[in-house]
Amino acid sequence: MPPFASELAQGLGERENVTLPSKPVLKPSVARQLAADFERFRFAPLPHPLWQFVWERYRVDLRTTYADLPVPLLVGKASGQLSTEPHQVRMDREAGLGFCVLKTVIGQDAEGNSSMQAWAIPVTQMRVERIHGQDGTEGWTVTWVGRGWHKSFAAYLRFFETALRIGAEGDMLVVPSMKAHLPKPGKEWRVGEYEFTVGELLGVWRRHYPDLPMPLEFDFSPTLAGSDLARQQETILQWLTTVPRLIKQAAQKATGQAPRKVIRVGIKVFNALFDDDFQLAMVQTLLAESAKGEGADFLVYANRLFDPNREFQGVKGIAYGGPDLSARNLRVLERLSALRRQGGLPCWLPVSGTGNICCGTIAFRYLLCGCTTLQIHTFFQLPLSCYAKRTGNRIERALHQLLFAPEDGFLAWLLWAKEVTQTLSLPHSSLGGEGR
């Protein structure tokens, strides 16, 4: 069978002689078909399951895996304010997302002590606004004051349980996210926070999926970039080395089983207030630990940018997104992709790309750099007038725009890649498309 969409894009990205045009150029018949579907679904619900419709109509497979677990669509929701309530998870499932990452819970020990309690700040009203990148490109950013889950840990466990039930009704993967103790230089790690938090999350997961490993994102929040904790590069690299190991040890202690059987650890890399070389060093450190068998199982790249001088509702130092975020993320990922082609990395891990994914062009570029899934947050919050679709919730409207837009939609780019691949006569086996 032909490869997954992510493999198709990656196979093309590995060829240095392929230049990305400003817009995808399709055969007239294919372009008409895509335009017709775009117009049809403006006033009608998206088909379910979405992957099956796309496969039967275009012979492009939008399925993939997240943390080694199959998902029916490579697009999911990133952790944040849009995944704090059951009705939000239900909307994701009804719209057809492949996965949903829940709001980040702040880790605590068995006595309820939490060294990161300052990150459990209630969220104020969010503000969705236009933002211009350094190159003049216009985009969107969402601003709020707030960090991790601010309710009780017991409430998060109940929410996680409910979200798992909702996701299972529509074959949508639900993923918890956590943050726990990150010590200053020379200080001991509070291992109890990892042991209790991971153990409790696993307890909920295993009631629903006793035979599957639990995917877990560890969120290095963008606000860490402005914290005194993150001023030293050596400290950050130590965190990246230690956190995956502590989570896996906690999983083994909680279950008595080898970590590989019970958990998949994903590290959400944050954009530090250093240059691109250090961003590269962060990922290389994670890959080096994984090559030893002690590190992360997958990566999420990368969290929002941080502006220490930006103010919102009396708070100075605000995270933001928009064109500058995707520009930086893609710049670093392209360098990583080049190193991978040259054999300059100790290993490679699945990467979930996130950051200003607001059109098919940017989504496709993340896949070209090696990402296998895409996480969206801001694009699900735009004013309704920004979406061409006139029915359904914001998640469904955003998916319609992202996938079916005739000029720069994700499907248009994938169909272009398919045509280019056939022209170049790339064998499917080189794209990893065997055996499905």
BELWO-V469454 format. One record per residue. N is the residue number from 1. RES is the residue in one small letter. SS is DSSP state (helix for helix, strand for strand, loop for the rest). PSI is psi in whole degrees, 0 to 359 (999 if undefined). OMEGA is omega in whole degrees, -180 to 180 (none if undefined). Layout:
BEGIN
{{N;RES;SS;PSI;OMEGA} {N;RES;SS;PSI;OMEGA}}
END
This chain:
BEGIN
{{1;m;loop;153;176} {2;p;loop;160;-174} {3;p;loop;163;169} {4;f;strand;157;179} {5;a;helix;319;-179} {6;s;helix;322;180} {7;e;helix;324;177} {8;l;helix;312;-180} {9;a;helix;317;-179} {10;q;helix;319;179} {11;g;helix;322;178} {12;l;helix;320;-180} {13;g;helix;337;-180} {14;e;loop;350;-180} {15;r;loop;120;-176} {16;e;loop;347;-177} {17;n;loop;9;179} {18;v;loop;123;-180} {19;t;loop;132;180} {20;l;loop;121;178} {21;p;loop;171;179} {22;s;loop;328;176} {23;k;loop;151;179} {24;p;loop;134;179} {25;v;loop;119;-176} {26;l;loop;162;171} {27;k;loop;143;-177} {28;p;helix;320;-178} {29;s;helix;320;179} {30;v;helix;318;179} {31;a;helix;320;179} {32;r;helix;320;180} {33;q;helix;316;-180} {34;l;helix;317;179} {35;a;helix;323;179} {36;a;helix;318;178} {37;d;helix;320;178} {38;f;helix;315;-179} {39;e;helix;320;-178} {40;r;helix;316;-176} {41;f;loop;359;173} {42;r;loop;328;-175} {43;f;loop;9;180} {44;a;loop;153;179} {45;p;loop;149;173} {46;l;loop;147;-179} {47;p;loop;152;177} {48;h;loop;135;-10} {49;p;loop;143;-174} {50;l;helix;320;-178} {51;w;helix;323;-177} {52;q;helix;319;177} {53;f;helix;312;-178} {54;v;helix;321;-180} {55;w;helix;314;-176} {56;e;helix;329;-175} {57;r;helix;325;-173} {58;y;helix;353;-177} {59;r;loop;44;172} {60;v;loop;131;-175} {61;d;strand;111;-179} {62;l;loop;2;176} {63;r;loop;161;177} {64;t;strand;197;173} {65;t;strand;147;174} {66;y;strand;121;-178} {67;a;loop;39;179} {68;d;loop;6;178} {69;l;strand;136;-177} {70;p;strand;139;174} {71;v;strand;146;-174} {72;p;loop;353;178} {73;l;loop;136;-176} {74;l;loop;357;178} {75;v;strand;131;178} {76;g;strand;180;180} {77;k;strand;132;178} {78;a;loop;156;177} {79;s;loop;138;179} {80;g;loop;202;-175} {81;q;loop;348;180} {82;l;loop;7;178} {83;s;loop;56;-180} {84;t;loop;351;-176} {85;e;loop;149;180} {86;p;helix;323;-177} {87;h;helix;332;177} {88;q;helix;318;178} {89;v;helix;322;179} {90;r;helix;319;177} {91;m;helix;320;179} {92;d;helix;314;-180} {93;r;helix;316;-178} {94;e;helix;328;179} {95;a;helix;337;177} {96;g;loop;19;177} {97;l;loop;152;180} {98;g;loop;330;-179} {99;f;strand;162;178} {100;c;strand;126;177} {101;v;strand;124;-175} {102;l;strand;163;176} {103;k;strand;147;-176} {104;t;strand;122;176} {105;v;strand;144;180} {106;i;strand;123;-176} {107;g;loop;150;176} {108;q;loop;163;177} {109;d;loop;182;-175} {110;a;loop;338;179} {111;e;loop;1;179} {112;g;loop;8;179} {113;n;loop;139;-179} {114;s;loop;120;179} {115;s;loop;342;-177} {116;m;loop;24;-176} {117;q;helix;332;179} {118;a;helix;342;179} {119;w;helix;352;-180} {120;a;loop;70;-176} {121;i;loop;129;176} {122;p;loop;145;-177} {123;v;loop;135;172} {124;t;loop;182;178} {125;q;loop;136;180} {126;m;loop;148;178} {127;r;strand;119;177} {128;v;strand;124;-174} {129;e;strand;159;176} {130;r;strand;150;178} {131;i;strand;144;179} {132;h;strand;135;177} {133;g;loop;171;-180} {134;q;loop;336;179} {135;d;loop;6;180} {136;g;loop;352;180} {137;t;loop;137;180} {138;e;strand;141;179} {139;g;strand;203;-178} {140;w;strand;151;171} {141;t;strand;153;176} {142;v;strand;130;-177} {143;t;strand;137;175} {144;w;loop;163;172} {145;v;loop;122;-176} {146;g;loop;159;-177} {147;r;loop;259;-177} {148;g;loop;185;177} {149;w;loop;126;-175} {150;h;loop;353;177} {151;k;loop;185;-177} {152;s;loop;159;177} {153;f;helix;322;178} {154;a;helix;322;178} {155;a;helix;323;178} {156;y;helix;319;179} {157;l;helix;320;177} {158;r;helix;319;178} {159;f;helix;316;178} {160;f;helix;316;179} {161;e;helix;313;180} {162;t;helix;317;-179} {163;a;helix;322;178} {164;l;helix;319;179} {165;r;helix;317;-180} {166;i;helix;314;-179} {167;g;helix;320;-178} {168;a;helix;334;-180} {169;e;helix;339;-179} {170;g;loop;19;178} {171;d;loop;32;178} {172;m;loop;128;179} {173;l;strand;134;177} {174;v;strand;130;-171} {175;v;strand;126;174} {176;p;strand;157;178} {177;s;strand;143;-177} {178;m;strand;161;171} {179;k;strand;140;179} {180;a;loop;187;-170} {181;h;loop;128;173} {182;l;loop;103;-170} {183;p;loop;157;171} {184;k;loop;163;-180} {185;p;loop;133;177} {186;g;loop;356;-179} {187;k;loop;153;-180} {188;e;loop;149;175} {189;w;loop;139;175} {190;r;loop;83;-173} {191;v;helix;331;-179} {192;g;helix;329;178} {193;e;helix;320;180} {194;y;helix;315;-177} {195;e;helix;313;-177} {196;f;helix;312;-176} {197;t;helix;310;-180} {198;v;helix;318;180} {199;g;helix;317;-180} {200;e;helix;319;178} {201;l;helix;319;178} {202;l;helix;324;179} {203;g;helix;318;178} {204;v;helix;312;-178} {205;w;helix;315;-173} {206;r;helix;343;172} {207;r;helix;334;180} {208;h;helix;323;-176} {209;y;loop;74;-175} {210;p;loop;339;-175} {211;d;loop;5;-179} {212;l;loop;143;175} {213;p;loop;146;-180} {214;m;strand;124;172} {215;p;strand;140;-179} {216;l;strand;125;174} {217;e;strand;134;170} {218;f;strand;121;-170} {219;d;strand;107;169} {220;f;loop;90;-172} {221;s;loop;146;177} {222;p;helix;335;179} {223;t;helix;343;174} {224;l;helix;332;-178} {225;a;helix;331;180} {226;g;helix;7;-178} {227;s;loop;151;175} {228;d;helix;337;180} {229;l;helix;333;-172} {230;a;helix;26;-179} {231;r;loop;338;-175} {232;q;loop;129;-178} {233;q;helix;321;-180} {234;e;helix;323;179} {235;t;helix;315;180} {236;i;helix;315;-179} {237;l;helix;327;176} {238;q;helix;320;176} {239;w;helix;312;-177} {240;l;helix;330;178} {241;t;helix;322;-170} {242;t;helix;321;-173} {243;v;helix;310;180} {244;p;helix;322;180} {245;r;helix;318;180} {246;l;helix;321;180} {247;i;helix;317;-179} {248;k;helix;322;176} {249;q;helix;321;179} {250;a;helix;320;179} {251;a;helix;320;179} {252;q;helix;320;179} {253;k;helix;323;-177} {254;a;helix;328;-173} {255;t;helix;341;-175} {256;g;loop;12;-180} {257;q;loop;163;177} {258;a;loop;138;-177} {259;p;helix;321;-177} {260;r;helix;332;-178} {261;k;helix;342;-170} {262;v;helix;346;-175} {263;i;strand;150;171} {264;r;strand;116;-174} {265;v;strand;123;175} {266;g;strand;133;179} {267;i;strand;122;176} {268;k;strand;105;-175} {269;v;strand;135;178} {270;f;loop;157;176} {271;n;loop;105;-179} {272;a;loop;166;180} {273;l;loop;43;177} {274;f;loop;182;-176} {275;d;loop;179;-178} {276;d;helix;329;179} {277;d;helix;322;179} {278;f;helix;324;174} {279;q;helix;319;178} {280;l;helix;318;180} {281;a;helix;324;179} {282;m;helix;312;-179} {283;v;helix;320;178} {284;q;helix;324;176} {285;t;helix;316;178} {286;l;helix;319;180} {287;l;helix;322;179} {288;a;helix;319;178} {289;e;helix;321;178} {290;s;helix;323;179} {291;a;helix;333;177} {292;k;loop;351;-177} {293;g;loop;13;-175} {294;e;loop;358;-171} {295;g;loop;202;-178} {296;a;loop;160;177} {297;d;loop;337;176} {298;f;strand;166;-178} {299;l;strand;153;168} {300;v;strand;123;-175} {301;y;strand;125;-8} {302;a;loop;162;-176} {303;n;loop;174;-175} {304;r;loop;161;175} {305;l;strand;161;-179} {306;f;strand;131;179} {307;d;strand;107;-177} {308;p;strand;344;-178} {309;n;strand;352;-179} {310;r;strand;137;-177} {311;e;strand;147;176} {312;f;strand;123;179} {313;q;loop;46;175} {314;g;loop;0;-180} {315;v;strand;129;179} {316;k;strand;131;-177} {317;g;strand;93;-172} {318;i;strand;141;174} {319;a;strand;150;-179} {320;y;strand;164;179} {321;g;loop;217;179} {322;g;loop;192;-174} {323;p;helix;323;-179} {324;d;helix;329;179} {325;l;helix;309;180} {326;s;helix;325;179} {327;a;helix;315;-179} {328;r;helix;315;-179} {329;n;helix;313;-178} {330;l;helix;326;177} {331;r;helix;315;180} {332;v;helix;317;180} {333;l;helix;324;176} {334;e;helix;322;176} {335;r;helix;320;177} {336;l;helix;318;179} {337;s;helix;320;178} {338;a;helix;317;177} {339;l;helix;322;179} {340;r;helix;315;179} {341;r;helix;325;-177} {342;q;loop;359;-178} {343;g;loop;26;-176} {344;g;loop;13;179} {345;l;loop;147;-178} {346;p;loop;333;177} {347;c;loop;184;176} {348;w;loop;146;179} {349;l;loop;154;172} {350;p;strand;139;-179} {351;v;strand;130;173} {352;s;strand;115;-176} {353;g;strand;141;178} {354;t;strand;154;179} {355;g;loop;102;176} {356;n;loop;38;175} {357;i;loop;90;-173} {358;c;loop;4;176} {359;c;loop;165;-178} {360;g;helix;329;-179} {361;t;helix;312;180} {362;i;helix;319;178} {363;a;helix;315;-179} {364;f;helix;322;180} {365;r;helix;324;175} {366;y;helix;319;179} {367;l;helix;323;178} {368;l;helix;329;-178} {369;c;loop;2;175} {370;g;loop;0;179} {371;c;strand;146;179} {372;t;strand;344;174} {373;t;strand;164;-180} {374;l;strand;135;179} {375;q;strand;130;-176} {376;i;strand;144;174} {377;h;loop;297;-175} {378;t;helix;318;-176} {379;f;helix;343;177} {380;f;helix;4;-174} {381;q;loop;9;-176} {382;l;loop;160;172} {383;p;loop;145;-176} {384;l;helix;331;-179} {385;s;helix;344;-180} {386;c;helix;347;-179} {387;y;loop;141;178} {388;a;loop;328;-178} {389;k;loop;140;-175} {390;r;loop;5;177} {391;t;loop;162;177} {392;g;loop;170;180} {393;n;loop;174;-177} {394;r;helix;326;-179} {395;i;helix;314;-180} {396;e;helix;320;180} {397;r;helix;320;179} {398;a;helix;319;178} {399;l;helix;318;178} {400;h;helix;312;-179} {401;q;helix;313;-176} {402;l;helix;316;-173} {403;l;helix;313;-166} {404;f;helix;354;-180} {405;a;loop;124;-173} {406;p;loop;328;-174} {407;e;loop;316;-175} {408;d;loop;27;180} {409;g;loop;162;-178} {410;f;helix;318;179} {411;l;helix;322;178} {412;a;helix;318;180} {413;w;helix;320;179} {414;l;helix;321;178} {415;l;helix;324;173} {416;w;helix;314;180} {417;a;helix;323;179} {418;k;helix;317;179} {419;e;helix;317;179} {420;v;helix;319;180} {421;t;helix;316;179} {422;q;helix;323;178} {423;t;helix;320;-180} {424;l;helix;352;-180} {425;s;loop;44;176} {426;l;loop;130;177} {427;p;loop;141;-180} {428;h;helix;327;-178} {429;s;helix;330;-180} {430;s;helix;346;180} {431;l;helix;5;178} {432;g;loop;25;-173} {433;g;loop;14;-178} {434;e;loop;151;165} {435;g;loop;18;176} {436;r;loop;999;none}}
END
